Amino acid sequence: MMKIEEVKSTTKTQRIAHHSHIKGLGLQEDGTALENASGMVGQQIAREAAGIFVDLVKSKKLAGRALLMAGPPGTGKTAIALAVAQELGSKVPFYPMVGSEVYSAEVKKTEVLMENFRRAIGLRIKETKEVWEGEVIELKTEEKDDQTGYGKVVSAVVITLKTSKGSKTLKLDPSIHENLTREKVTIGDVIYIEANSGNVKRVGRCDVYNSEYDLEAEEYVPLPKGDVHKKKEIVQDVTLHDLDVANAKPQGGHDFVSLMNQLNKKKKTDITDKLRGEINKVVSKYIDQGVAELVPGVLFIDECHMLDIEAFTFLNRALESTLAPIVILATNRGYSQIRGTDINSPHGLPVDLLDRLLIIRTTPYNLEDIIKILAIRAQTEGLKITEEALQELSNIGNQSSLRFAILLLTPANILAQTSGREEIAIQDISEVHELFLHAKQSAKVLEQQADKYIS
């Protein structure tokens, strides 16, 4: 009998997080929100407002501005912020943080905020470089005996690159072997090697291999045109924080090439305001000359009510800077005390900061929305659930919270599998609901049995 084995996919298994199903804001071309699209359900007004916000970011008309998303817990504030990140794409920096991250025994609050501000400001550098580019059709190393007498070391790398016009074999310095290994270059990959620095960049897999069954996760690129040795415009995306870290111990001039060369250096020291000021001057100069382009990204601060008056004062000043990202704040607080003061304020934010904010309100989901969201989550997690079970779980979510209902999905699936079923049935939902309490039930128990707990 012929032996047939299934070939396992090389696509990595992704961990399913709370917002893995979010693919975008789910808007039509005219900016109106669809009821159920891109993993987003309901909250049409908030999503349409976020869509306008995305357009402003893309047109670079909103740098140094801030947006506040306010609403009860579990109403999709973080989901909308992550959908904004999806809409902006990978080329626009998006850095998420939580308000409590600023509290550290080692680093000042304002330093943490400044660092994250600069992580959210991108810089697109266009440089014309002399490169060797093509598809790798041969790759081997030459070795020699190590001077210590133990084993062998790489003495040279022989690589053959092919383009539509021809091919060339190069003998490279052994230091480039490290770059090739880091980029995981194999035969069939399209790469380029910078002539001056020896830096190697893997562009992708050549599209002639597109039919390969075991490379589902690859990005395929066409065979390069022209000569192997050429001048090529290289576009590099970095953030201001990357430049800060790279130049924490300056080892050269203050021109743009020196700034970029520091990215590969080691032995850094602390980042100072003086260093940031010097980098800002050089960056501004080269933006004026057209060598670089500023890409204001988004800094998302969840649970922003956890910041204190010192951090809010810093935000006020930082938003007025010429090099400032767009800031999205999110909170579930109503009238509450501003940390570090005895003042009560809407959302726990100072009034002078609230005046600077565009505010988007999110509202609790209704039963229909909860049913749709739970169905999407079940599909994302690869779970099968009956209509009756989905309705029962939605009722539980409506009485307690959407988050609690989502958390019950996987335990209910385990109970179904234990009972030998592939689908989650209504009895699985009922059983798992008896096993686990939600916050309101737990609070009721505490109230009834207050004398049995330490308080």
C-alpha positions as CSV (number, residue, x, y, z in Angstrom):
1,M,0.0,0.0,0.0
2,M,1.3,3.4,-0.9
3,K,2.4,5.5,2.2
4,I,0.9,9.0,2.3
5,E,1.8,11.5,5.0
6,E,0.3,14.9,5.6
7,V,2.9,17.7,5.5
8,K,2.7,20.0,8.5
9,S,2.4,23.7,7.8
10,T,5.3,25.9,8.7
11,T,3.0,28.7,9.6
12,K,3.5,29.6,13.3
13,T,0.7,29.0,15.6
14,Q,-0.5,32.4,16.9
15,R,-1.7,32.9,20.5
16,I,-5.3,34.1,20.4
17,A,-5.5,37.3,22.5
18,H,-8.5,39.3,23.5
19,H,-8.5,41.4,20.4
20,S,-7.1,39.0,17.8
21,H,-10.3,39.3,15.8
22,I,-9.9,43.0,15.2
23,K,-8.8,43.7,11.6
24,G,-9.9,47.4,11.2
25,L,-12.7,49.8,12.0
26,G,-15.1,48.2,9.6
27,L,-16.0,51.4,7.6
28,Q,-17.4,51.9,4.1
29,E,-15.7,54.1,1.6
30,D,-17.9,57.0,2.5
31,G,-16.8,56.7,6.2
32,T,-20.0,55.2,7.5
33,A,-19.7,52.2,9.9
34,L,-21.0,48.8,8.9
35,E,-23.0,47.0,11.6
36,N,-20.6,44.0,11.6
37,A,-17.3,44.2,9.7
38,S,-13.5,43.7,10.3
39,G,-14.2,42.1,13.7
40,M,-16.0,45.2,15.0
41,V,-19.6,45.1,16.1
42,G,-21.8,48.1,17.1
43,Q,-20.4,51.4,18.4
44,Q,-21.0,52.9,15.0
45,I,-20.7,56.6,16.1
46,A,-17.4,55.9,17.9
47,R,-16.0,54.0,14.9
48,E,-17.0,56.7,12.5
49,A,-15.4,59.3,14.7
50,A,-12.3,57.2,14.9
51,G,-12.3,56.9,11.0
52,I,-12.2,60.7,10.7
53,F,-9.3,60.6,13.2
54,V,-7.4,58.1,11.1
55,D,-7.9,60.3,8.0
56,L,-6.5,63.3,9.9
57,V,-3.5,61.2,11.0
58,K,-2.8,60.0,7.5
59,S,-3.0,63.5,6.1
60,K,-0.5,64.7,8.9
61,K,-2.9,67.4,10.1
62,L,-3.3,66.1,13.7
63,A,0.3,65.9,15.1
64,G,0.4,67.1,18.7
65,R,-3.3,66.6,19.2
66,A,-5.0,64.2,21.6
67,L,-8.2,62.0,21.6
68,L,-10.0,60.7,24.6
69,M,-12.1,57.5,24.5
70,A,-14.5,57.5,27.4
71,G,-17.0,54.8,28.3
72,P,-17.9,52.1,30.8
73,P,-15.7,49.0,31.1
74,G,-16.0,46.4,28.3
75,T,-17.4,48.8,25.7
76,G,-14.7,48.4,23.1
77,K,-12.3,51.4,23.8
78,T,-9.1,49.3,23.5
79,A,-10.6,47.5,20.5
80,I,-11.2,50.8,18.7
81,A,-7.7,52.0,19.5
82,L,-6.2,48.7,18.1
83,A,-8.5,49.0,15.0
84,V,-7.1,52.5,14.5
85,A,-3.6,50.9,14.5
86,Q,-4.7,48.4,11.9
87,E,-6.1,51.2,9.7
88,L,-2.9,53.2,9.9
89,G,-0.8,50.2,8.8
90,S,2.6,49.0,9.8
91,K,4.5,52.1,8.5
92,V,2.9,54.4,11.0
93,P,4.3,53.9,14.6
94,F,1.7,52.8,17.1
95,Y,2.8,52.4,20.7
96,P,0.4,51.2,23.4
97,M,1.0,51.7,27.2
98,V,-1.0,51.6,30.4
99,G,-1.1,54.6,32.7
100,S,0.4,52.7,35.7
101,E,3.6,52.0,33.6
102,V,4.9,55.4,34.5
103,Y,5.4,54.4,38.2
104,S,8.9,53.0,38.7
105,A,11.5,53.2,41.5
106,E,14.3,53.6,38.9
107,V,12.9,55.9,36.2
108,K,11.1,59.2,36.5
109,K,7.5,59.4,35.4
110,T,8.2,62.1,32.9
111,E,11.2,60.1,31.5
112,V,8.9,57.0,30.8
113,L,6.4,59.3,29.0
114,M,9.1,61.1,27.0
115,E,10.6,57.7,25.9
116,N,7.2,56.4,24.8
117,F,6.4,59.7,23.1
118,R,9.6,59.3,21.0
119,R,8.7,55.6,20.3
120,A,5.5,56.9,18.6
121,I,7.3,59.4,16.3
122,G,8.6,57.8,13.1
123,L,11.3,59.0,10.7
124,R,11.4,57.8,7.1
125,I,14.9,58.1,5.6
126,K,15.5,57.9,1.9
127,E,19.1,57.3,0.8
128,T,20.7,56.3,-2.5
129,K,23.2,53.6,-1.8
130,E,25.5,51.4,-3.8
131,V,24.3,47.8,-3.5
132,W,24.6,44.3,-4.8
133,E,21.0,43.0,-5.3
134,G,19.5,39.8,-6.7
135,E,18.2,36.3,-6.0
136,V,20.6,34.0,-4.1
137,I,21.3,31.0,-6.4
138,E,24.5,29.9,-4.6
139,L,25.6,30.4,-1.0
140,K,28.6,28.7,0.6
141,T,31.4,29.5,3.1
142,E,35.1,29.0,2.9
143,E,36.8,28.0,6.2
144,K,40.3,28.0,7.6
145,D,41.9,26.6,10.8
146,D,41.4,28.8,13.8
147,Q,44.6,30.4,15.1
148,T,44.0,28.9,18.5
149,G,44.1,25.4,17.0
150,Y,40.5,24.6,17.9
151,G,38.1,24.0,15.0
152,K,37.7,26.1,12.0
153,V,36.5,29.7,11.3
154,V,34.8,31.3,8.3
155,S,37.4,33.0,6.0
156,A,35.1,34.1,3.3
157,V,31.5,33.9,2.0
158,V,30.9,33.0,-1.7
159,I,27.5,34.1,-2.9
160,T,26.0,34.2,-6.4
161,L,23.2,36.8,-7.1
162,K,20.9,36.7,-10.1
163,T,18.8,39.4,-11.7
164,S,16.8,39.6,-14.9
165,K,19.9,40.8,-16.7
166,G,22.4,38.2,-15.5
167,S,24.2,36.9,-12.4
168,K,27.4,37.6,-10.5
169,T,29.5,35.6,-8.0
170,L,30.9,37.6,-5.1
171,K,33.5,36.7,-2.5
172,L,32.6,38.5,0.7
173,D,34.3,39.4,3.9
174,P,33.7,36.9,6.8
175,S,32.0,39.6,8.8
176,I,29.1,39.6,6.3
177,H,28.4,35.9,7.2
178,E,27.0,37.1,10.5
179,N,24.6,39.5,8.7
180,L,23.5,36.7,6.3
181,T,22.9,34.4,9.3
182,R,20.9,37.1,11.2
183,E,18.7,37.7,8.2
184,K,18.2,33.9,7.8
185,V,19.2,34.1,4.1
186,T,18.8,30.9,2.0
187,I,19.0,30.0,-1.6
188,G,15.9,31.4,-3.4
189,D,15.8,34.6,-1.3
190,V,16.0,38.1,-2.8
191,I,18.5,40.2,-0.9
192,Y,20.6,43.3,-1.2
193,I,24.1,43.9,0.3
194,E,25.2,47.5,0.9
195,A,28.6,48.0,-0.7
196,N,29.9,50.5,2.0
197,S,28.7,48.9,5.2
198,G,28.2,45.3,4.3
199,N,24.7,45.4,5.8
200,V,22.4,42.7,4.4
201,K,18.6,43.0,3.9
202,R,16.4,40.1,3.0
203,V,13.6,41.5,0.8
204,G,11.6,38.2,0.6
205,R,11.3,34.9,-1.3
206,C,11.7,35.0,-5.1
207,D,8.2,34.6,-6.6
208,V,9.3,31.6,-8.8
209,Y,9.0,29.6,-5.6
210,N,5.4,30.7,-5.0
211,S,4.0,27.2,-5.6
212,E,6.0,25.6,-2.7
213,Y,3.7,23.9,-0.3
214,D,5.7,24.6,2.8
215,L,6.2,28.3,2.6
216,E,2.7,29.7,3.3
217,A,3.9,32.5,5.6
218,E,6.5,33.9,3.1
219,E,6.3,37.2,1.3
220,Y,7.1,36.7,-2.4
221,V,8.8,39.4,-4.5
222,P,9.7,39.5,-8.2
223,L,13.2,38.8,-9.5
224,P,15.1,42.2,-9.4
225,K,15.6,43.9,-12.7
226,G,18.8,45.5,-14.1
227,D,22.4,44.8,-13.1
228,V,23.4,43.0,-9.9
229,H,25.7,46.0,-8.9
230,K,23.6,49.2,-8.9
231,K,22.6,52.3,-7.1
232,K,19.3,51.9,-5.2
233,E,17.1,54.2,-3.2
234,I,16.8,52.6,0.2
235,V,13.8,53.6,2.4
236,Q,14.4,53.0,6.1
237,D,11.8,53.5,8.9
238,V,13.0,54.2,12.4
239,T,11.6,56.0,15.4
240,L,13.2,58.9,17.3
241,H,13.6,56.5,20.3
242,D,15.7,54.2,18.0
243,L,18.0,57.2,17.3
244,D,18.2,58.1,21.0
245,V,19.2,54.6,22.0
246,A,21.7,54.3,19.1
247,N,23.4,57.6,19.9
248,A,23.3,57.4,23.7
249,K,27.1,57.3,23.5
250,P,28.1,59.4,20.5
251,Q,31.0,58.0,18.6
252,G,31.2,60.2,15.6
253,G,29.9,63.5,14.1
254,H,26.5,65.0,14.4
255,D,25.6,64.6,10.7
256,F,22.8,62.3,9.6
257,V,25.0,59.5,8.4
258,S,26.7,59.4,11.8
259,L,23.4,59.2,13.5
260,M,22.2,56.3,11.4
261,N,25.6,54.4,11.8
262,Q,25.2,54.4,15.6
263,L,22.3,52.0,15.2
264,N,24.7,49.0,15.0
265,K,27.1,50.2,17.8
266,K,27.1,48.8,21.3
267,K,28.0,50.1,24.8
268,K,25.4,52.8,25.4
269,T,24.9,55.2,28.2
270,D,21.9,57.1,29.6
271,I,19.7,59.1,27.2
272,T,19.8,62.8,28.3
273,D,17.7,65.8,27.3
274,K,20.8,67.3,25.8
275,L,21.3,64.3,23.5
276,R,17.6,64.4,22.5
277,G,18.0,68.1,21.7
278,E,21.0,67.4,19.4
279,I,19.2,64.6,17.6
280,N,16.1,66.8,17.2
281,K,18.3,69.6,15.6
282,V,19.9,67.1,13.1
283,V,16.5,65.5,12.3
284,S,14.9,68.9,11.7
285,K,17.7,70.0,9.5
286,Y,17.5,66.9,7.3
287,I,13.7,67.1,7.2
288,D,14.1,70.6,5.8
289,Q,16.6,69.3,3.2
290,G,14.2,66.6,2.1
291,V,16.5,63.7,3.2
292,A,14.1,62.5,5.8
293,E,10.3,62.7,6.4
294,L,8.6,62.9,9.8
295,V,5.9,60.3,10.3
296,P,3.8,61.3,13.4
297,G,2.5,58.0,14.9
298,V,0.1,57.3,17.8
299,L,0.8,56.8,21.5
300,F,-2.1,55.0,23.1
301,I,-2.4,55.4,26.9
302,D,-5.0,53.0,28.3
303,E,-6.3,53.6,31.9
304,C,-5.1,57.2,31.6
305,H,-6.8,58.1,35.0
306,M,-3.9,56.2,36.6
307,L,-1.6,59.1,35.6
308,D,-1.0,61.8,38.3
309,I,-0.9,65.6,38.1
310,E,2.8,65.6,37.4
311,A,2.3,63.3,34.4
312,F,-0.7,65.4,33.1
313,T,1.3,68.6,33.3
314,F,4.1,67.0,31.3
315,L,1.5,65.8,28.7
316,N,0.2,69.4,28.4
317,R,3.7,70.7,27.6
318,A,4.8,67.7,25.4
319,L,1.7,68.1,23.1
320,E,2.8,71.6,22.2
321,S,6.3,70.3,21.0
322,T,7.0,70.5,17.3
323,L,8.0,66.8,17.4
324,A,4.9,65.3,19.1
325,P,2.9,62.2,18.1
326,I,-0.9,61.9,18.2
327,V,-2.0,60.8,21.7
328,I,-5.1,58.5,22.3
329,L,-6.2,58.3,25.9
330,A,-8.8,55.8,27.2
331,T,-10.6,55.7,30.5
332,N,-13.6,54.1,32.2
333,R,-13.9,56.6,35.0
334,G,-16.7,59.1,35.6
335,Y,-16.2,62.0,38.0
336,S,-13.1,61.0,40.0
337,Q,-10.1,62.4,41.9
338,I,-7.1,63.5,39.9
339,R,-4.2,61.5,41.3
340,G,-1.8,63.6,43.4
341,T,-4.5,66.2,44.2
342,D,-7.8,66.3,46.2
343,I,-9.6,67.7,43.1
344,N,-12.5,65.8,41.5
345,S,-12.7,66.2,37.7
346,P,-14.5,64.5,34.8
347,H,-12.7,61.2,34.0
348,G,-10.0,62.0,36.6
349,L,-8.3,64.4,34.1
350,P,-7.4,68.0,34.7
351,V,-9.8,70.5,33.0
352,D,-6.9,72.2,31.1
353,L,-6.0,68.9,29.5
354,L,-9.6,68.0,28.8
355,D,-9.9,71.3,26.8
356,R,-7.3,70.0,24.4
357,L,-9.0,66.7,23.7
358,L,-11.5,65.4,21.1
359,I,-13.7,63.0,23.1
360,I,-15.3,59.9,21.7
361,R,-17.9,58.2,23.8
362,T,-18.5,54.4,23.8
363,T,-21.8,52.9,25.1
364,P,-22.7,49.5,26.6
365,Y,-23.5,46.7,24.0
366,N,-27.0,45.5,23.6
367,L,-28.0,41.8,23.5
368,E,-27.8,41.6,19.7
369,D,-24.3,43.0,19.6
370,I,-23.2,40.6,22.4
371,I,-24.5,37.6,20.3
372,K,-22.5,38.8,17.2
373,I,-19.3,39.5,19.2
374,L,-19.4,36.1,20.9
375,A,-20.0,34.4,17.5
376,I,-16.9,36.2,16.1
377,R,-14.9,35.2,19.2
378,A,-15.9,31.5,18.9
379,Q,-14.9,31.5,15.2
380,T,-11.6,33.2,16.0
381,E,-10.8,30.6,18.6
382,G,-11.9,27.8,16.3
383,L,-14.8,26.7,18.6
384,K,-18.2,25.3,17.5
385,I,-21.2,26.4,19.5
386,T,-24.9,25.7,19.1
387,E,-27.5,28.5,18.6
388,E,-29.1,27.7,22.0
389,A,-25.7,27.8,23.8
390,L,-24.8,31.1,22.1
391,Q,-28.1,32.6,23.1
392,E,-27.6,31.4,26.7
393,L,-24.0,32.7,26.9
394,S,-25.2,36.1,25.5
395,N,-27.8,36.3,28.2
396,I,-25.1,35.7,30.8
397,G,-23.0,38.4,29.2
398,N,-25.9,40.8,29.2
399,Q,-26.6,40.2,32.9
400,S,-22.9,40.3,33.9
401,S,-20.4,41.6,31.4
402,L,-19.2,40.9,27.8
403,R,-15.7,40.1,29.1
404,F,-17.1,37.4,31.5
405,A,-19.1,35.8,28.7
406,I,-16.0,35.6,26.4
407,L,-13.9,34.1,29.3
408,L,-16.5,31.3,29.6
409,L,-16.1,30.2,26.0
410,T,-12.9,28.1,26.3
411,P,-13.9,26.4,29.7
412,A,-17.3,25.5,28.1
413,N,-15.4,23.9,25.1
414,I,-13.3,21.8,27.4
415,L,-16.4,20.5,29.2
416,A,-17.9,19.7,25.7
417,Q,-14.8,17.8,24.7
418,T,-14.7,15.9,28.0
419,S,-18.3,14.8,27.3
420,G,-17.3,13.7,23.8
421,R,-18.9,16.5,21.8
422,E,-17.4,18.7,19.2
423,E,-19.9,21.5,19.7
424,I,-20.5,23.6,22.9
425,A,-24.1,22.8,24.0
426,I,-26.4,24.7,26.4
427,Q,-25.6,22.3,29.3
428,D,-21.9,23.2,29.0
429,I,-22.7,26.9,29.3
430,S,-24.9,26.3,32.3
431,E,-22.4,24.0,34.0
432,V,-19.5,26.4,33.5
433,H,-21.6,29.3,34.7
434,E,-22.2,27.4,38.0
435,L,-18.4,26.8,38.4
436,F,-17.3,30.4,37.9
437,L,-18.6,33.6,39.4
438,H,-18.7,37.0,37.8
439,A,-17.9,40.2,39.6
440,K,-21.5,41.0,40.6
441,Q,-22.0,37.5,42.0
442,S,-18.8,37.7,44.0
443,A,-19.7,41.1,45.4
444,K,-23.1,39.7,46.5
445,V,-21.4,36.8,48.3
446,L,-19.1,39.2,50.1
447,E,-22.1,41.3,51.2
448,Q,-24.0,38.2,52.5
449,Q,-21.0,36.7,54.2
450,A,-19.2,39.9,55.3
451,D,-18.6,38.4,58.8
452,K,-16.5,35.5,57.5
453,Y,-14.0,37.7,55.6
454,I,-11.1,39.8,56.9
455,S,-11.8,43.5,56.2
